[in-house]
Amino acid sequence: MSDDLSKRRPQDATKVNVNETWELEYWSKKFGVTKEKLKEAVKAVGTSAAAVQKYLGK
């Protein structure tokens, strides 16, 4: 199965992937934080979107 690059939503909305540029953009906009702050959150609590959201206080 190949990736559909026209879709700009994560395939797994429960995981934050900061290694893909467009996902980094998506999640930083979704949470209203800088890319650096998002990376810091993922480093602190892991890739769970719920954990990242909680860490960021959103």
Beta strands, then each sheet from edge to edge (+ up, - down):
end
